[in-house]
Amino acid sequence: MRIGEYIKSVRKSRGLSREDLSDICSVKTLYRTENSITQPSNDLLKKLSRRLSVDFLSFNATETTKPQELSPELVKKIKMLDIDYKFDELYKLSADLMEKQPITSEIDRQFLSYYYVKSMYYVTKNADNAIQFIKDAFNYESGMDLKLKEIHTYLSKMELKVLLLGSAILVNCRRFNDCLALLKDFDICDIDINDYSLEQGQDFLKLTYNKALSLYYKDRKDELEPIIINAIEVCERFSLFDRLMRFYWLYAHYYFDMGDTKNCHKYCEMYLKITEIKKIDHMVEKYKEVFKEKFNYTHS
C-alpha cells in the first residue's frame, strides 16, 4: 500500500471527508496525495498524523519515493496513436496502463489521463462519462479548483489540455451551461499570455472561445463583449490568425444580434481580409456567400 492509499483508508475509517481536513491542506492537495499523484511533504504528514492519530511519517519512510514513470517508448506510442486517430487502440492502451501500471509521476499521470479521457469520448461518444472522469481526475467540482492569480502553481500544461477537452466536449454537445460551470473561474483578462509558451497561449484562447460561445448561446451578451475584446487584442498582438478569425466571426454575430449593422459588417470585412492575406481562396468565396446571406453584407 502506498502512503496516499493509507491516508485515504485512515481518513475514511474516521468518517471524515476531504473537506473536513481543509484546514490542514486544500481539498485538491489531499485528493492528489491520496491518489499518489503527488508525494506528501513531511510537514503535511506531521499535520495529518496529529489530526488522525496515526504515524504517517514512519509509514512513508518504508516506501520508495522514486516516482514510477511511463517509458519513452510508451509516451511516443500514445502520441502516435492520437496523431493517427487510432482512438480504439489508444483507449484500450491507456485504460490498461491506468489499471495495471502504478504511475506515480504527476506529469505522467496527467499525460495518461488526458489521452485516456480523449480516446474514451471518441470511442464511446459518452459525454457524461468523459466529463465525470475529468472532474474526478482533476478534482473539479462546479468549476476549476484554483484562482487565476495562482495559475502558475496549479494549472499544468496537461491540466490545461484536459480542461480544454472537457469544455470542447460540452460545447459540441451544446451543453453550454455545463461548459460555463466548468470554466466559471476562467477569464483570459486575468492572464498574461507572455508568461506562457505559444502552445499554452493558444490553448488559453481556445478555452476563451468555448466560454465566449457558451455565453453567446445562453444569451449572456453583457458578459461576452469584454471577453471577445481582450481575446482579439491577444490574437492580434501575437498574429494568431486562425484564432482571430473565430473571434471576428463571433463578434459579427454579436453585433448583428444587437442590431448594429455597421460593426457587424466591419468584422465580416476583417474576417475576409485574413482569408485573403492567408490566400485561403475557397474560404474567401464561401464566406462572401455566407456573410451576404446571413448578415446582408457584400464584400467590396
N, C-alpha and C positions, 0 to 999 in steps of 0.2 A: 504494500500500500504506500502511495506517495503522500507527502506531507499535506498537500491540498485535499486529498481524499479523506485523510484522517481528521483534518479541521472540520470538513463538511459533516462527517459522521458524528463527531462530538457535538457540533452546533445543533444538529437535528435531534440528537438524543436529549439535549437540554430543552427542546421545544422552542428554539429561537430562530427567528428569520434573519436574513442578512441585514434588514433594516434595523433590527434590534441591536446590532453591533455597529451601527453607522457612526457612533461617537468615537469608535476606535479607528475606523478607516471607512472610505466610501464604499457603497454597495458594489460599485464596479470593481474596485480593487479586491474586495473579498471574493467576488464572483471569479475573477481571473486567478486568484490564488487557489481557490478550491478546485478549479478545473485545470490546474497545472499549466496555465498559460504564462503566468509569471511566478518566479520564486519569491517567497515572502522574505522581507528583511528581518534581521534579528529583533529589531525594535517592535515590529508588528507581532512577531511570535511571542515576545515578552508580554505585550498587552493582552493578546488572546489567551495566553497561559493564565494570567491573573484573573481574567474575566470568567474563563471556563474551567478553572482549577485543574488544568492538565499541563504537563511539562512538554510543550511542543518543541522547545529548543533541543532537548535530549533526543527526541524522536528524529528531528531534522538532521542531527549530527550523524546519524546512521545511514542517511540517504546519500546517494551520489548526486551532486548538484550540476553535473555536466548535462546541458540540455540535449535531448535527442532530436536530431535534425533530419530533414529529408536529404537524400543523396543528390548530388548534382545531376546524376542521370535521371532520377525521378522528376526533379524540377523541370529539366529540359523536356522530358516526355509529356508532362502535364501541359506545359505551354504549347507544345506542338499539336497535341490533340485539340486544344482550344483554337489555335490558328486554323487548323484543318476542319473545324466544325464537326469533329467526331465526338459529339456530346454523349452518345450512348457509352462509348468506351471510357470517356472522361468521368462520367457519373459512376460507373462501376469501380474504376480505379480509385477515385477519391473516396468513395464510400468504404471500400476495403481498407484503405490506408487509415482512415479515421477510426475504424472499428478495431483493427488488428495491430496497428503500429503506434505505440505511445509517443507522440510528437510533443515534446515539452518546450521546444524553441518557440517563443512568442511569434516571431516573424513567420516561421514556417506554419504554425497553427493558423495564423490569419491567411496566409497564402493558400493553404489547403481548403479552408472554409470558404474562401471566395470562389474557387473553381468548383467546389462541391455544390454550393447553392446555385451557381450559374448553370451548371450542367443539369442539376435537378430540375430547374424550371424549364429548360429547353426540352428535356426528355418527358417530364410528367405533365407539363403545362398547368401545374397546380400552383397558382399564385399564393394561396393561403399558406401552404406548407413552406414555400420559399421564404415568405415574409416572416413567418413564425421562427424559422431557423435563424434568420438574420437577427431577430430580436433576442433570441435565446443566446446565440453565439457571441453577440457583442453587447448584450445586456441593455438593449434599447427598450424602454417601456413605451411611453407615449411619444417620445422624441429622443433626440441624442442626449446621452448622459454626460454632457460636458458643457462648458461655457466657451464661447468662441475666443475669449481672451486667453484661454488656456489650450487652444487648439494645437500648439506646438507639442505640448506634453501628451495629449490624449488621442489625437486623431492621426493614426499612422497612414502610410500610403495604402495598405491593403484595406484598412477600415474605410478609408475614403472610397475605394472602389466598390466595397460591399454596400455601402450606403447608396452610392450612385446606382448600383444594380437594383437595389430594393426600390428606389424611387422610380426607376425606369419601368420595372415590372408593374408598379401601381399605376403609373401613367398609361401604359399600354392597355391595362385592364379598365381604364377610365375610373379608377378609384381615387379621385382627386382629394377627397377629404382625408383618406388614409395617407396619401403622399404628403399632404400638408402637416399631418400629425407627426410623421416620421422626420420631417425637416423643420419642425416648429422653431428650433433654436438656431437654424442655419440662416445666415444673412451675409452675402458677399460684401456688403458695405463694411463689415467688421474685420475683413481680411485684407492684408497687404500681400497681393499676389507676388510682389517682388521677393518675398521670403520663401517662395516655393519653386520647384522645378517646373519646366514648361508643361510636362505631362500632368503634374498635380494641378497646375493653374487651369488647364483645360478641363480637368475633372471638376474643379470648383465651378467653372462656368456651365458645365453640363448639369450639375446639381441645381444651379441657379435657374437654368432654363426649365427644368422639371418643376421647380417650385413656382416659377412665373406662369407656366402653362396651367398648373393646377389652380392658381389664383384667378386666372382668366376664366377658366371654365366654371369656377364656383362663384363667378360674378363679384369677386372681391377686388374690384379695379382700383379702389382707393389705395390699396397696399401694393398694387402692381407697378405703377409708374416709377417710383424711386428705385425699385429693383432693376427694372429694364434700363433706366438711365445709367446707373452705376455699371451694369454689365456691359453696355455698349461702350462706355468710356474705357473699360479694361480691354475689351476686344480691339478697339481702335488703337489703343496705346501699344499693344503687342502684335498688331497686324494679324489677328486671329480671324481670318475672313470667313471660314466655314461657320464658326460660332456667331460671328457678326450677322451673317445672313439670316440665321434663325431668329435673332432678336429684332432685326429690321422687319421681318415677316410678322412677328407677334405684335410689334408696335403699330404696324399698318392696320392690323385687326383692331387693336385697342382704339386708335383714333377714328376708325370707321364706325365702331360701335358708339363712340362719343359724339358722332355727328360732325367731326372735324375733318372735312374732305381735304382741305389744304395740306394738313400734316400727314394724313393717310397717304396721299399721292406723293408727298415728299419722301416717305420711307419706301414706297414702291420704287421710286426712281433710284434711290440709294441702293436698294437690293439689286436692281438690274445693272447698275453701274459695276458692281462687284462681279457679276456673272460675265460682263463684257471684259473687264480687266483680266479676269482669270481665263478668258476665252472658253467659257462653257457654253458653246453655241446652242446646244439642244435645250439648255435651261433658259437661255435668253428668250427664245421663241415660245417655249412652253409657258413661261411666267408672264410674258406680254399678254397672252390669251387669258391666263388665269386672272391677272390683275384687271384686265378690261371687263371680264365677265363678273368678277366678284366686287370690285371697287369702282367700276366705271372709269378706269384710268387708261389713258392712251399714252404710250411711250413716245417721246419726241425724237 
